[in-house]
């Protein structure tokens, strides 16, 4: 497969090899202006940013989305499901497209790429950072992180993925969108079904192995964030407790701006998409 130019609207870049199979990331590159790279969350893909892409393009930005390895239209290897590799994949994308003066925005798991990238590669290419429903700085409950989630919860999630991945995804999306409260109001059955369709199409290996990455300690990475930073999270997030994530991150990154969405679930890119888009556009002006 030939590597596409930055001017192709839909294409792939190669980030590695597994035996006889290339590992390629699917990405889309739209618009013009200062680049914004959007990094999706588990278990979705780059298309989950559709509301924000529309708003950012209208505001005059060049918008790049990509699918993490194992998800969406990207290759589905059985290797590389850790944040050092995820950040390296991101670095290869930025390098291949020669992107500079970039705003990096990560939703949920995608916030881990933003943090690990800045912690590893620095901010030479980066001008601003956005964390939405973030998995950083540390979700795991430890002696010095009492607001976190007990390790047994993650073990249970991995076991549920192994036992019946499609059924796990159905249950996961209920809490992802707080469907008991918001279903039929801020999110339709069709959107939930589409999320399930995307999620079930992901690699079984990736779906299982990414659970272990959720306990990654990003506190050292966060300490190296030296660009203007925006944090957005719903105060009703059932997937990642706001005290251990968004609020802790806002305290750790000096000068950061925290926007708390009242009643917002984890999946605010859709349920509160207009609010998230407005905050993004304002921050990136």
C-alpha positions in Angstrom: 0.0 0.0 0.0 1.4 3.4 -0.9 1.4 6.1 1.6 -1.1 8.9 0.7 -0.4 12.5 0.7 -1.9 15.0 3.2 -4.2 16.1 0.5 -6.1 12.8 0.2 -9.3 12.9 2.0 -9.3 9.3 3.0 -6.3 7.1 3.3 -3.9 5.1 5.4 -0.4 5.4 6.8 1.8 2.4 7.8 2.9 2.3 11.4 4.4 -1.2 11.6 4.2 -4.9 10.6 2.9 -8.1 12.2 4.3 -11.1 10.4 3.2 -10.8 6.8 0.6 -8.2 7.5 1.2 -4.4 7.5 -0.3 -2.3 10.3 -2.0 0.6 8.8 -4.0 3.5 10.4 -7.0 4.8 8.6 -7.3 8.6 8.7 -9.3 11.5 7.2 -7.9 14.9 6.5 -10.4 17.7 5.7 -10.4 21.5 5.5 -7.7 24.0 5.7 -6.2 26.3 8.3 -4.4 25.4 11.5 -4.6 21.6 12.1 -6.7 19.9 14.8 -6.1 16.2 15.4 -9.0 14.4 17.0 -8.3 11.1 18.9 -11.3 8.9 19.6 -12.3 6.8 22.7 -13.0 3.2 23.4 -14.7 1.3 21.7 -15.5 3.7 18.8 -13.6 5.3 15.9 -12.7 8.6 14.4 -16.3 9.1 13.1 -17.5 9.5 16.7 -16.3 13.1 16.3 -18.8 13.9 13.6 -20.5 16.8 15.4 -17.2 18.4 16.3 -15.7 17.9 12.9 -18.6 19.8 11.3 -18.2 22.7 13.8 -14.4 22.9 13.5 -14.5 22.9 9.7 -17.1 25.7 9.8 -14.7 27.6 12.1 -11.9 27.4 9.5 -9.7 24.5 10.8 -8.0 21.7 9.1 -9.4 18.6 10.8 -7.7 15.2 11.0 -9.3 12.2 12.5 -7.8 8.7 12.7 -8.8 5.2 13.9 -6.6 3.8 16.7 -5.0 0.4 15.8 -7.5 -2.3 16.3 -10.5 -0.1 15.8 -12.6 1.3 13.0 -11.0 0.9 9.5 -7.5 0.6 10.8 -5.6 -2.7 10.9 -6.4 -5.2 13.7 -3.1 -6.5 14.9 -2.7 -8.6 18.0 0.3 -6.4 19.2 0.9 -2.8 20.3 -2.0 -2.2 22.8 -0.1 0.1 25.2 0.3 3.8 25.4 3.9 4.0 24.3 2.9 2.4 21.0 -0.3 4.5 20.7 1.8 7.6 21.2 4.3 6.4 18.7 1.5 5.7 16.2 0.4 9.3 16.7 3.9 10.6 16.2 4.1 8.7 12.9 0.9 10.3 11.7 2.0 13.8 12.6 5.4 13.2 11.0 4.0 11.6 7.8 1.6 14.5 7.3 4.2 17.0 8.5 1.8 18.6 10.9 2.9 21.5 13.0 1.2 24.1 15.2 -1.3 21.3 16.0 -4.1 21.3 18.5 -4.4 17.7 19.9 -7.8 16.7 21.2 -8.4 13.4 22.9 -11.7 11.9 24.1 -11.6 9.3 26.9 -8.8 6.8 25.9 -7.7 9.4 23.4 -6.7 11.7 26.2 -4.0 9.1 27.1 -2.4 9.6 23.7 -2.4 13.3 24.2 -0.7 13.0 27.6 1.8 10.3 26.6 2.6 12.1 23.4 3.4 15.3 25.2 5.3 13.4 27.9 7.4 11.6 25.4 7.8 13.8 22.4 7.2 17.3 23.9 5.3 20.2 22.4 7.5 21.1 19.4 4.6 20.3 17.1 1.8 21.1 19.5 0.2 24.4 20.3 -2.8 23.4 22.4 -4.2 20.3 24.1 -7.8 19.2 24.8 -9.0 16.4 27.1 -12.6 15.4 26.9 -14.0 12.8 29.4 -10.3 12.0 30.0 -8.7 8.8 31.2 -5.8 10.9 32.7 -4.1 11.4 35.1 -4.8 8.1 36.8 -8.1 6.1 37.0 -6.8 3.3 39.1 -7.4 3.5 42.9 -4.1 3.5 44.8 -3.0 4.7 48.2 -2.2 8.1 46.8 -5.2 8.1 44.4 -8.2 7.2 46.6 -10.8 8.6 44.2 -9.9 6.0 41.6 -11.5 2.8 40.6 -10.6 -0.5 42.3 -8.4 -2.9 40.2 -11.0 -5.6 40.5 -13.4 -3.6 38.4 -11.0 -3.6 35.4 -10.4 -7.4 35.9 -14.2 -7.9 35.8 -14.5 -5.8 32.6 -11.7 -7.9 30.9 -13.5 -11.1 31.9 -16.8 -9.8 30.6 -15.2 -9.0 27.2 -13.7 -12.5 27.1 -17.0 -14.2 28.0 -19.3 -12.4 25.6 -17.9 -9.3 23.9 -21.2 -8.2 22.1 -23.2 -8.5 25.3 -20.5 -6.6 27.2 -20.6 -3.8 24.6 -24.4 -3.5 25.0 -24.1 -3.0 28.8 -21.1 -0.7 28.4 -22.9 1.7 26.1 -25.8 2.0 28.6 -23.5 3.6 31.1 -21.4 5.3 28.3 -24.5 7.4 27.4 -26.5 7.1 30.7 -29.4 5.7 28.6 -31.7 5.2 31.6 -31.8 9.0 31.9 -30.9 10.3 28.4 -32.1 7.7 26.0 -34.8 9.0 23.6 -34.0 12.5 24.8 -30.4 13.5 24.1 -29.5 10.3 22.2 -31.6 8.1 19.9 -31.8 4.4 19.7 -30.3 4.6 16.3 -27.2 6.4 17.5 -26.7 3.8 20.2 -27.2 1.0 17.7 -24.6 2.6 15.4 -22.1 2.9 18.3 -22.6 -0.8 19.0 -22.1 -1.7 15.3 -18.8 0.2 15.3 -17.7 -1.3 18.6 -18.5 -4.9 17.7 -16.5 -4.4 14.5 -13.4 -3.7 16.4 -10.7 -6.3 17.0 -11.6 -8.7 19.8 -7.9 -8.6 20.9 -7.9 -4.8 21.0 -11.2 -4.6 22.9 -9.8 -7.0 25.6 -6.2 -5.6 25.7 -7.2 -2.0 25.9 -8.9 -2.5 29.2 -5.5 -3.1 30.8 -4.3 0.3 29.4 -7.0 2.1 31.4 -4.9 1.7 34.6 -1.9 3.5 33.0 -0.4 6.2 35.3 -0.1 9.4 33.3 0.9 11.6 36.2 4.5 12.1 34.9 3.2 12.8 31.4 0.7 15.3 32.7 3.5 17.1 34.6 5.2 17.8 31.3 2.1 19.4 29.6 3.3 22.9 28.8 0.7 24.2 26.3 -2.7 25.8 26.9 -5.1 23.1 28.0 -8.9 22.6 27.9 -10.7 19.9 29.9 -14.3 19.0 29.4 -16.3 16.4 31.3 -19.8 15.6 32.4 -20.4 15.5 36.1 -22.5 12.3 35.6 -19.7 10.3 34.0 -20.2 6.7 35.0 -17.2 5.4 33.1 -14.5 7.6 34.4 -15.1 9.3 37.8 -14.6 13.0 37.4 -12.8 13.4 40.7 -10.0 11.1 39.6 -9.9 12.3 36.1 -11.1 15.7 34.9 -10.9 17.5 38.2 -7.6 16.0 39.1 -6.2 16.8 35.7 -7.3 20.5 36.0 -5.4 20.7 39.3 -2.3 19.1 37.8 -2.0 21.3 34.7 -1.4 24.9 35.7 -3.5 27.4 33.9 -5.8 24.8 32.4 -9.5 25.6 31.8 -12.1 23.1 33.2 -15.6 23.0 31.7 -18.0 20.7 33.7 -21.2 19.8 31.8 -24.1 19.4 34.2 -25.8 16.0 33.8 -23.3 15.0 31.1 -22.5 11.3 30.7 -19.2 9.9 29.5 -20.3 10.1 25.8 -20.8 13.9 25.7 -19.4 14.1 22.2 -22.9 13.2 21.1 -25.3 13.9 24.0 -23.9 17.4 24.5 -22.2 17.7 21.1 -23.2 21.3 20.5 -21.8 22.4 23.9 -18.6 20.5 23.4 -18.2 21.9 19.9 -18.7 25.4 21.1 -16.1 25.1 23.8 -13.7 23.6 21.4 -14.1 26.3 18.8 -13.8 29.0 21.4 -10.7 27.5 22.9 -9.0 27.1 19.5 -9.6 30.6 18.3 
